[in-house]
């Protein structure tokens, strides 16, 4: 129910999620030794998968609406071991639909852990050599949380997070290029398209969540963009991300039932409007590009007008575009 509420953008998503987390915690489903007492191995696996799904939704919701996550860390491994997951890549013909589901859940769990790092603002690097070193970094950051990070340390941690996010996005791409089954080729291709767009928008949502505070704080530091292998300011990366989000929007008409995909273009439009209204020097230097992006956003929401959450949504978009265009 929580997955359904999150995907369709229900107004009661927060209360449904809170009730689900409360139920899971009251039954202590996040503790491995509790589940080990179950008689049926199949039911234990199903409970773990369901709890991991809840973990993913909880972390994505916290990132999106800037709230505190409710569900603690789970006391058991991801649905599939790293070794088995990589093995599945070389034997995709034997995994079938279950392979898609298990791999996708595993990648979603990895994404949720990145969301935790962004939400906490700690930007812990997943490249630490072992869990002990990760714990040491956590203790150091907790001990020094009252002290501001140096610019060098902040830039390093942000670059680590951006690199980990890019690595996640690259690793999930193989799912969209898997060999289609001859009998279900059309349905699998449709599934591949949905996975591709969903993964891309998850990546862009996390990227915008990292970049927007830096832009708002007028950060002039330069960060490494792995996509084009060069250093850019946060504003340059933000504008590039906004363009990518709006260009991806041409595919949204095929999967409009997933309302959460509308959040990222809306977020991109709002950040673009704020930057243009704020008179950012980098954006002023490229006014033509700014107008092009505004036009792209207007066209995107215009095409989706009939499927937007309510009839006044596009009117608000038009008003925002009109206000920004007069700045």
C-alpha positions in Angstrom: 0.0 0.0 0.0 2.9 2.4 0.7 4.4 1.7 -2.7 1.0 2.4 -4.3 0.5 5.6 -2.3 4.0 6.9 -3.2 3.8 6.0 -6.9 0.4 7.6 -7.4 1.2 10.6 -5.2 -1.7 10.2 -2.8 -2.2 13.0 -0.3 -2.3 10.5 2.5 1.0 8.9 1.5 2.8 10.2 4.7 0.2 8.7 7.0 0.1 5.4 5.1 3.9 5.3 5.2 4.0 6.1 8.9 1.4 3.4 9.7 3.4 0.8 7.7 6.6 1.7 9.4 5.0 1.7 12.8 3.6 -1.8 12.1 6.9 -3.1 10.9 8.7 -1.7 14.0 6.1 -3.1 16.4 6.5 -6.5 14.9 10.3 -5.9 14.8 10.5 -7.0 11.2 13.7 -5.0 10.7 15.6 -7.4 13.1 17.1 -10.5 11.6 16.9 -12.7 14.8 13.2 -12.1 14.9 12.7 -13.4 11.4 15.0 -16.3 11.9 12.4 -17.7 14.3 9.9 -18.1 11.5 9.2 -21.7 10.5 8.8 -21.1 6.7 11.9 -20.0 4.8 9.7 -18.7 2.0 7.7 -16.4 4.3 10.9 -15.1 5.8 12.2 -14.1 2.4 8.9 -12.5 1.5 8.9 -10.5 4.7 12.4 -9.3 4.2 11.6 -8.2 0.6 8.5 -6.4 1.8 10.5 -4.6 4.5 13.2 -3.6 2.0 10.5 -2.2 -0.2 9.3 -0.2 2.8 12.8 0.9 3.5 13.2 2.2 -0.1 10.0 4.2 0.0 10.8 5.6 3.4 14.2 7.0 2.3 12.9 8.3 -1.0 10.0 10.1 0.7 12.4 11.7 3.2 14.6 12.9 0.4 11.8 14.3 -1.7 10.0 16.2 1.1 13.1 16.9 3.3 11.7 15.0 6.3 13.3 12.6 8.7 13.3 8.9 7.6 11.2 6.7 9.9 12.5 3.2 9.4 15.9 2.4 11.0 18.6 0.5 9.2 17.6 -3.2 8.6 19.4 -5.8 10.5 20.0 -8.1 7.5 21.6 -8.1 4.1 20.2 -6.8 0.8 17.8 -9.2 -1.0 20.6 -10.7 -3.0 24.3 -10.9 -2.3 26.7 -8.8 -4.3 28.3 -12.0 -5.7 25.0 -13.5 -6.9 23.8 -10.2 -8.3 26.9 -9.9 -10.5 26.6 -13.5 -11.5 23.1 -12.9 -12.8 24.5 -10.4 -15.3 26.3 -13.2 -17.1 23.3 -15.6 -17.0 20.4 -13.3 -17.6 18.7 -15.9 -19.8 18.2 -18.1 -16.7 16.9 -15.5 -14.4 13.7 -14.6 -16.1 11.2 -12.2 -14.5 12.4 -12.9 -11.0 15.9 -11.8 -12.0 14.5 -8.4 -13.1 12.6 -8.0 -9.9 15.4 -9.0 -7.6 18.0 -6.9 -9.4 15.7 -3.9 -9.5 15.0 -4.2 -5.7 18.7 -4.5 -5.0 19.5 -1.4 -7.0 16.6 0.5 -5.3 18.1 -0.4 -1.9 21.4 1.0 -3.0 19.7 4.1 -4.1 17.8 4.4 -0.8 21.2 4.3 1.0 22.4 7.2 -1.1 19.2 9.1 -0.2 20.0 8.5 3.5 23.4 10.2 3.0 21.9 13.2 1.2 19.1 13.5 3.8 21.5 13.4 6.7 23.8 15.9 4.9 26.8 13.8 6.0 27.7 12.8 2.4 29.4 9.7 3.7 31.6 8.1 1.0 30.6 4.6 0.0 34.2 4.1 -1.1 35.5 3.6 2.4 37.5 0.3 2.4 35.4 -1.4 5.1 32.6 -1.0 7.6 35.0 -0.2 10.4 36.3 2.9 8.5 32.8 3.9 7.7 31.9 3.8 11.4 35.0 5.8 12.2 33.9 8.5 9.8 30.4 8.5 11.3 31.8 8.9 14.8 34.1 11.7 13.7 31.3 13.6 12.0 29.0 13.1 14.9 31.7 14.4 17.3 32.4 17.4 15.1 28.8 18.1 13.8 28.8 21.4 15.7 31.9 22.5 13.8 31.6 23.6 10.2 33.4 21.5 7.6 36.3 23.2 5.8 35.7 24.1 2.2 38.2 21.4 1.1 36.5 18.7 3.2 33.0 19.7 2.0 34.1 19.7 -1.6 35.7 16.3 -1.2 32.6 14.8 0.4 30.3 16.2 -2.2 32.5 14.9 -5.0 32.4 11.5 -3.4 28.7 11.5 -3.3 28.4 12.7 -6.9 30.7 9.9 -8.0 28.8 7.3 -6.0 25.5 8.5 -7.5 26.9 8.4 -11.0 28.3 4.9 -10.4 24.8 3.8 -9.2 23.2 5.2 -12.4 25.7 3.5 -14.6 25.3 0.1 -12.8 21.6 0.1 -13.2 21.7 0.6 -17.0 22.3 -3.0 -17.8 18.8 -3.9 -16.8 17.4 -1.8 -19.7 19.6 -3.6 -22.2 18.9 -7.1 -21.2 17.9 -9.6 -23.9 14.1 -9.7 -24.4 12.3 -13.0 -24.3 10.9 -13.9 -27.7 7.4 -14.6 -26.5 7.1 -11.5 -24.3 9.3 -9.1 -26.2 6.8 -6.2 -26.4 5.9 -6.3 -22.6 9.6 -6.5 -21.7 10.5 -3.6 -23.9 7.8 -1.6 -22.2 9.2 -2.6 -18.8 12.7 -1.7 -19.9 11.5 1.8 -21.0 9.8 2.3 -17.6 12.9 1.2 -15.7 15.1 3.4 -17.8 13.0 6.5 -17.2 12.5 5.7 -13.5 16.2 5.2 -12.9 17.0 8.4 -14.8 14.6 10.5 -12.9 15.7 9.0 -9.6 19.3 10.0 -10.5 18.2 13.5 -11.5 16.1 13.9 -8.3 19.0 13.0 -6.1 21.4 15.2 -8.2 19.1 18.2 -7.9 18.7 17.6 -4.2 22.5 17.8 -3.8 23.1 20.8 -6.1 20.2 23.0 -5.1 21.5 23.9 -1.6 24.9 24.6 -3.1 23.4 27.0 -5.7 21.2 28.7 -3.1 24.3 29.3 -0.9 26.1 30.8 -3.9 28.8 28.2 -3.8 31.6 29.1 -6.3 33.4 25.8 -5.8 33.9 23.5 -8.8 32.8 19.9 -8.7 33.8 17.0 -10.9 31.1 15.9 -13.4 31.8 12.3 -14.5 29.3 12.5 -17.3 31.5 14.9 -19.3 34.7 14.4 -17.3 35.3 18.1 -16.4 34.9 20.3 -13.4 31.9 22.6 -13.2 30.3 25.0 -10.7 27.1 23.8 -9.0 25.0 26.3 -11.1 26.5 24.9 -14.3 25.7 21.4 -13.2 22.2 22.4 -12.1 21.4 24.0 -15.5 22.7 21.0 -17.3 20.6 18.7 -15.1 17.5 20.8 -15.7 18.0 20.5 -19.4 18.4 16.7 -19.2 15.2 16.4 -17.1 13.2 18.4 -19.5 14.5 16.4 -22.5 13.6 13.1 -20.8 10.1 14.5 -20.3 9.3 13.7 -24.0 8.8 10.0 -22.9 6.5 10.7 -19.9 3.3 10.6 -22.0 3.8 6.8 -22.3 3.8 6.2 -18.5 1.7 9.0 -17.0 0.1 6.7 -14.5 3.3 7.0 -12.4 2.6 10.4 -10.9 5.9 10.6 -9.1 7.7 11.1 -12.4 6.0 14.5 -12.6 7.8 15.6 -9.5 11.2 15.9 -11.0 10.3 18.1 -14.0 8.3 20.3 -11.6 11.3 20.5 -9.3 13.5 21.4 -12.2 11.1 24.1 -13.4 11.0 25.7 -9.9 14.8 25.7 -9.6 15.1 27.2 -13.0 12.6 29.9 -12.1 14.4 30.7 -8.9 17.7 31.0 -10.6 16.4 33.2 -13.3 14.5 35.4 -10.9 17.6 35.6 -8.6 19.5 37.2 -11.5 22.3 34.6 -11.3 25.3 35.9 -13.3 26.0 32.6 -14.9 22.4 32.3 -16.1 22.4 36.0 -17.3 25.4 35.2 -19.4 23.3 32.6 -21.2 19.9 34.2 -21.3 19.1 32.5 -24.6 19.7 29.1 -23.0 17.5 30.1 -20.1 14.6 31.1 -22.4 15.0 27.8 -24.2 14.8 25.8 -21.0 11.7 27.8 -19.9 10.1 27.1 -23.3 10.9 23.4 -23.0 9.3 23.2 -19.6 6.2 25.0 -20.8 5.9 22.6 -23.8 6.4 19.6 -21.6 3.6 20.5 -19.1 1.4 21.6 -22.0 1.6 18.1 -23.5 0.8 16.5 -20.2 -2.0 18.9 -19.3 -4.7 16.3 -19.5 -2.9 13.9 -17.2 -1.7 16.4 -14.6 -2.9 15.9 -11.0 -5.6 18.6 -11.2 -6.9 21.0 -13.9 -5.3 24.1 -12.3 -1.8 22.6 -12.3 -1.0 23.7 -15.8 -2.5 27.2 -15.1 0.0 27.5 -12.2 2.8 26.4 -14.5 1.7 29.0 -17.1 1.6 31.7 -14.4 5.1 30.8 -13.2 6.5 30.8 -16.7 4.9 34.2 -17.4 6.3 35.7 -14.2 9.8 34.4 -14.9 9.7 35.6 -18.5 9.1 39.1 -17.4 12.1 39.1 -15.0 
